[in-house]
């Protein structure tokens, strides 16, 4: 039976799926136009990871779809018995077969009705959720507005004036710092990070991640100018979509990638090996558990008080920091004595085990083992708001692109509080827009450098940094 797709088996499971996908695409495009390459990865249900799959990065097989059946046939003739992919264990002979196209049949009337009912129910639920959010904001609108008006300058209703001018700091958000075509595939969030489309094309997520990485790279250029051997720690690194390109761009510095999820660190280390990057070290654990030295602390979208823990670790070492916070509403967890992901649990491993064992994650909170975070962070904000009022401010600081201006002010005031807390600790600090996308809610970036920091430069003394 003719088919426009190929099945590839016996793929090296110890090579990350992004690298395997690129090798397959390169081989297939010599025979025809490739529409998509899909390497089977672990998921849920029948695709879940079993005990025999421990240590494997994917299932070991893939499907390649061509633009037409003729190209698929040419690729089959050219690659059948002739395709090998290198791996740490040597060359793997790939099995290439024509994919069997399932017989097409029109959906039954019952299936059509069921799908229409599901689509309608989903649409109604989304509209209901949207109305509920608007009602919730409307009910407390006057309370939130009153809280914002109590905050003194540079915050309050005039908080937008607190942004530093990135152009005066030499941080032009429209200037590209990274040549993505020159980076290894595993260092590109659009390809190796899995944020791009199946065919490797750009998506909103991959474009934003690239722009955010470029923003951090511009700032690191300033902080590392004329220096080498600095220890740069990326807190909440995930699978390394920002850590790896930065480590590649700054090979004279040592990067430490910290994340509470073991699988994320394993994937990061696998991608680093594939790219030949030697200056990255993975570390599994909570941010607040990090005890080693550092010269620069980074945190891109570390949720809630994870950003505050990253700031604390940097300031304890008099290290420079560059953080772009998100999910400010999750500060409610630390306001109740919890962690960055739960108001009841302090260690991610314990929380993860409880979920797997189907135990309630709302059991009695374990006794605190670390120093509690303080909110508000600065004495300036403490003189303006009580802890209860600050909780109201933080709860309305999570917003999307179409949010009301008051919600944007709430988030910006929380970031000013963090920057002020650093200034009170002797830091030069400022807030800038990380990228040129004004409406994106996760675009604020706080920069701070202590005069005794290894990354201190005259650039920090610019007027914009003292605002």
C-alpha positions in Angstrom: 0.0 0.0 0.0 1.4 3.4 -1.0 2.3 5.8 1.8 3.8 9.2 2.3 5.6 8.2 5.5 8.5 6.1 6.7 8.9 4.1 9.9 12.4 4.2 11.5 13.3 1.7 14.2 16.4 0.8 16.2 17.2 4.4 16.9 19.9 5.0 19.5 17.9 5.6 22.7 20.9 7.1 24.5 21.0 10.1 22.1 18.6 12.9 22.9 15.5 13.0 20.6 16.3 16.5 19.2 19.7 15.3 17.8 18.1 12.1 16.5 15.4 14.1 14.8 17.9 16.4 13.1 20.0 13.4 11.9 16.9 11.8 10.4 15.8 15.0 8.7 19.2 15.6 7.2 19.3 12.1 5.8 15.7 12.2 4.4 15.9 15.6 2.8 18.5 14.3 0.4 15.7 12.2 -1.2 12.7 14.5 -1.0 10.8 17.2 0.9 10.2 16.3 4.5 7.0 17.6 6.2 7.6 16.4 9.7 9.9 14.1 11.8 8.4 12.7 15.0 10.6 10.7 17.4 8.4 8.8 19.8 8.9 10.1 23.4 7.7 8.9 26.7 4.3 10.2 27.9 1.3 8.7 29.6 -0.8 5.6 29.1 0.7 3.1 26.7 3.5 5.6 26.0 4.6 5.8 29.7 8.2 5.0 30.8 8.4 1.4 32.1 11.1 -0.1 34.3 13.0 -1.5 31.3 13.1 2.1 29.9 15.1 3.6 32.7 18.0 5.5 31.3 16.4 5.8 27.8 15.8 9.3 26.4 13.0 8.1 24.0 11.2 5.0 22.7 13.8 4.3 19.9 11.5 4.7 16.9 10.2 7.5 14.7 7.9 8.5 11.8 8.9 10.7 8.9 6.2 12.3 6.8 7.0 13.5 3.3 5.1 15.9 1.1 4.1 13.1 -1.3 4.2 9.4 -1.8 6.9 9.6 -4.5 9.4 11.3 -2.2 8.7 8.7 0.5 9.4 5.9 -1.9 12.7 7.5 -3.1 13.8 7.9 0.5 12.9 4.3 1.3 15.0 3.0 -1.6 17.9 5.2 -0.7 17.9 4.7 3.1 16.7 1.1 3.5 19.7 -0.7 5.0 22.0 2.3 4.5 21.1 4.6 7.4 23.3 4.8 10.5 23.3 7.2 13.4 26.3 7.6 15.8 25.8 7.1 19.5 28.1 6.7 22.6 27.8 3.0 22.0 29.0 3.2 18.3 27.1 3.4 15.0 23.4 2.2 15.2 22.0 0.6 12.0 18.5 2.1 11.6 15.6 0.0 10.4 13.8 1.9 7.6 10.3 0.7 6.4 7.3 2.1 4.7 4.7 3.2 7.2 1.4 1.5 6.7 -1.3 4.0 6.1 -4.5 3.1 8.0 -7.6 2.8 5.8 -9.5 6.0 5.7 -13.1 6.0 6.5 -15.5 8.9 7.1 -16.6 9.4 10.7 -19.9 8.0 11.7 -22.8 10.3 12.5 -22.5 9.4 16.2 -18.8 10.3 16.2 -19.5 13.6 14.6 -22.1 14.5 17.1 -19.9 13.4 20.0 -17.0 15.6 18.7 -19.3 18.6 18.2 -20.7 18.1 21.8 -17.1 18.0 23.2 -16.1 21.1 21.3 -19.1 23.0 22.5 -18.6 21.9 26.1 -15.0 23.0 26.0 -15.9 26.4 24.5 -18.6 27.0 27.1 -16.2 26.1 29.9 -13.5 28.5 28.6 -16.1 31.3 28.4 -17.3 30.5 31.9 -13.7 30.6 33.3 -13.1 33.9 31.5 -16.3 35.5 33.0 -15.3 34.2 36.4 -11.9 35.8 36.2 -13.4 39.1 35.3 -16.0 38.9 38.1 -13.3 38.1 40.6 -11.2 41.1 39.6 -14.3 43.3 39.5 -15.4 42.3 43.0 -12.0 43.4 44.5 -11.2 46.2 42.1 -11.6 49.0 44.6 -9.5 47.1 47.2 -6.6 46.5 44.8 -6.7 50.1 43.6 -6.6 51.4 47.1 -3.6 49.2 47.9 -1.7 50.4 44.9 -2.4 54.1 45.7 -0.9 53.6 49.2 2.5 52.8 47.7 4.9 55.7 47.6 7.2 56.6 44.6 9.0 55.1 42.7 6.1 52.6 43.0 2.4 53.1 43.2 0.4 54.4 40.3 3.5 55.9 38.8 5.5 52.6 38.9 6.0 52.6 35.1 8.5 55.5 35.6 10.8 53.1 37.5 11.9 51.3 34.4 15.5 52.0 33.4 16.2 53.0 29.8 17.9 49.9 28.2 19.4 52.1 25.4 21.3 54.2 27.9 22.6 51.0 29.5 23.7 49.6 26.1 21.1 46.9 26.2 19.2 47.5 22.9 16.4 44.9 23.0 16.2 45.0 19.2 19.9 44.1 18.8 20.6 40.4 18.2 23.5 39.0 20.3 23.1 35.3 19.2 23.7 33.8 15.8 21.4 30.8 16.3 22.5 29.1 13.0 26.1 28.8 14.4 25.0 27.1 17.6 24.7 23.3 18.0 21.1 22.0 17.5 20.8 21.0 21.2 21.6 24.6 22.3 18.7 26.1 20.2 15.4 26.2 22.1 13.6 26.0 18.8 15.3 22.8 17.8 17.0 21.1 20.7 14.6 22.6 23.3 11.5 21.2 21.7 9.7 24.5 21.7 9.6 24.7 17.9 7.0 23.1 15.6 7.4 19.5 14.5 9.0 20.6 11.3 11.5 22.8 13.2 9.8 26.1 12.3 9.4 29.0 14.8 6.5 29.1 17.3 5.6 31.9 19.7 7.3 30.0 22.6 10.5 29.3 20.7 10.7 32.9 19.5 10.2 34.3 23.0 12.8 31.9 24.5 15.3 32.9 21.9 14.7 36.6 22.6 14.9 36.1 26.4 18.2 34.2 26.0 19.5 37.1 23.9 18.4 39.5 26.6 20.4 37.6 29.3 23.4 37.3 26.9 23.5 41.1 26.4 23.5 41.7 30.2 26.2 38.9 30.7 28.3 40.7 28.1 28.4 43.7 30.4 28.9 41.8 33.6 31.7 39.5 32.3 33.5 42.1 30.2 37.3 41.6 30.6 36.9 38.6 33.0 37.2 34.9 32.9 36.5 32.0 35.3 33.4 33.4 36.8 30.9 30.9 38.4 27.5 31.6 36.9 24.5 29.7 38.4 21.2 29.4 36.6 18.5 28.8 39.2 15.4 26.9 38.0 17.2 26.0 34.7 14.7 23.4 33.5 16.2 21.3 30.6 18.7 24.1 29.8 17.0 26.1 27.0 18.8 29.2 28.3 21.7 27.6 30.2 23.2 25.7 27.2 23.3 28.6 24.7 24.8 30.9 27.3 27.4 28.3 28.3 28.3 28.0 24.6 28.5 31.7 24.1 30.6 32.3 27.3 33.1 29.3 27.2 35.5 31.0 29.6 33.1 30.8 32.5 31.7 27.9 34.6 28.0 27.4 34.6 26.0 25.5 37.2 22.4 24.5 36.3 20.1 24.0 39.3 16.6 22.5 39.1 14.5 20.5 41.5 13.5 18.0 38.8 15.9 15.2 38.2 14.6 14.4 34.7 15.2 18.0 33.6 18.8 17.9 34.7 19.4 14.5 33.0 18.1 15.9 29.8 20.2 19.1 30.1 23.3 17.0 30.7 22.5 14.7 27.7 22.1 17.8 25.5 25.4 19.3 26.8 27.2 16.1 25.9 25.8 16.0 22.4 26.8 19.7 21.9 30.3 19.1 23.4 29.8 21.7 26.1 32.2 21.1 28.9 31.6 24.2 31.1 28.1 23.2 32.5 27.5 21.2 35.7 24.0 20.0 36.5 22.7 20.1 40.1 19.4 18.5 41.3 17.8 20.2 44.3 15.8 23.1 45.6 17.2 26.6 45.0 17.2 27.3 48.7 19.4 24.2 49.3 22.2 25.6 47.1 25.2 26.2 49.4 28.2 26.7 47.0 29.8 30.0 46.0 28.7 31.9 42.9 29.7 35.1 41.1 26.5 35.7 39.1 23.0 34.3 39.7 20.5 33.9 36.9 16.8 33.1 37.1 14.5 33.1 34.1 10.8 32.7 35.1 11.5 31.0 38.4 8.0 30.8 39.7 6.8 32.8 42.7 9.3 32.9 45.6 11.8 30.7 43.7 12.9 34.1 42.3 13.3 35.4 45.9 15.4 32.4 46.9 17.6 33.0 43.9 18.0 36.6 44.9 18.8 35.6 48.5 21.5 33.1 47.4 23.1 35.8 45.2 23.1 38.4 47.9 24.5 36.0 50.5 27.5 35.7 48.2 27.6 39.4 47.2 27.1 38.0 43.7 25.5 39.9 40.8 22.1 38.8 39.7 19.9 38.9 36.7 16.3 37.6 37.3 13.1 37.7 35.2 10.3 36.8 37.6 7.0 35.2 36.8 3.9 33.7 38.6 4.0 36.4 41.3 0.7 35.2 42.6 2.6 32.1 44.0 4.1 34.3 46.6 1.0 33.2 48.6 2.9 30.0 49.3 5.8 31.6 51.1 3.4 34.1 52.8 2.0 31.0 54.4 5.4 29.4 55.2 5.6 27.1 52.2 7.9 26.7 49.3 8.0 27.9 45.7 5.5 25.2 44.6 3.3 24.4 47.7 2.1 26.0 50.9 2.4 22.7 52.6 5.5 21.0 51.3 9.1 22.2 51.5 10.9 19.5 49.5 10.0 18.7 45.9 11.0 15.0 46.2 8.7 14.4 49.2 5.9 16.2 47.4 6.5 14.2 44.2 6.5 10.9 46.1 3.2 11.8 47.8 1.6 12.5 44.4 2.8 9.1 43.1 1.5 7.3 46.1 -1.8 9.1 45.8 -1.4 10.8 49.2 -2.9 14.2 49.8 -0.4 17.0 49.3 -2.4 19.0 51.8 -1.3 17.0 54.9 0.1 18.9 57.9 3.0 21.1 56.8 6.5 19.7 57.8 8.4 21.9 60.3 10.3 24.7 58.6 13.9 23.7 57.9 15.1 27.0 56.3 14.9 30.6 57.2 11.5 32.0 56.1 11.4 34.6 53.3 10.2 38.0 54.3 7.4 39.8 52.3 7.5 42.6 51.5 11.3 42.3 50.9 12.2 46.0 51.4 11.7 48.3 54.4 10.4 50.8 51.9 7.5 48.6 50.9 7.0 47.5 54.6 6.4 51.2 55.4 3.7 51.4 52.7 1.8 48.1 53.1 1.0 45.5 55.7 1.7 41.8 54.9 -2.0 41.3 54.2 -2.1 44.2 51.8 1.0 42.9 50.1 -0.7 39.6 49.6 -3.6 41.3 47.8 -1.0 43.1 45.6 0.7 39.8 44.7 -2.5 37.9 44.1 -3.5 40.3 41.3 0.0 40.6 39.8 -0.5 37.5 37.6 -1.9 38.6 34.3 -2.0 37.9 30.6 -1.5 40.2 27.6 -5.1 41.6 27.8 -5.0 42.3 31.5 -6.1 45.6 33.1 -3.5 48.2 33.7 -3.9 47.9 37.4 -2.7 44.2 37.3 0.4 45.3 35.4 1.0 47.9 38.1 0.6 45.2 40.8 3.3 43.1 39.3 5.7 46.0 38.6 5.3 47.1 42.3 6.3 43.6 43.5 9.4 43.8 41.3 10.3 47.3 42.6 10.0 45.9 46.1 12.6 43.2 45.2 14.9 45.7 43.6 14.6 48.0 46.6 15.4 45.2 48.9 18.6 44.6 47.0 19.5 48.3 47.1 19.0 48.3 50.9 21.5 45.5 51.0 24.1 47.7 49.3 23.4 46.7 45.7 23.1 48.9 42.6 19.9 47.6 40.9 17.4 48.5 38.2 14.5 47.1 36.3 14.5 46.8 32.5 12.4 45.2 29.8 14.1 42.0 28.8 12.8 42.0 25.2 11.1 44.4 22.9 7.7 42.8 23.5 5.9 45.4 25.6 2.7 43.5 26.3 4.3 40.2 27.4 3.7 39.8 31.2 6.9 38.0 31.9 9.2 40.6 30.4 10.5 42.5 33.5 14.1 41.9 34.4 15.8 42.9 37.6 19.6 43.5 37.5 21.7 43.9 40.6 25.4 44.2 41.3 27.2 44.7 44.7 30.3 47.0 44.7 32.3 44.1 46.1 31.1 41.6 43.5 33.5 39.9 41.1 31.2 41.1 38.3 31.3 44.8 39.3 32.1 47.2 36.5 31.8 50.9 35.8 28.8 50.1 33.6 26.8 49.5 36.9 27.4 53.1 38.0 25.5 54.5 35.1 22.7 56.9 36.0 20.0 54.5 35.0 21.3 51.9 37.5 20.9 54.4 40.4 17.3 55.3 39.6 
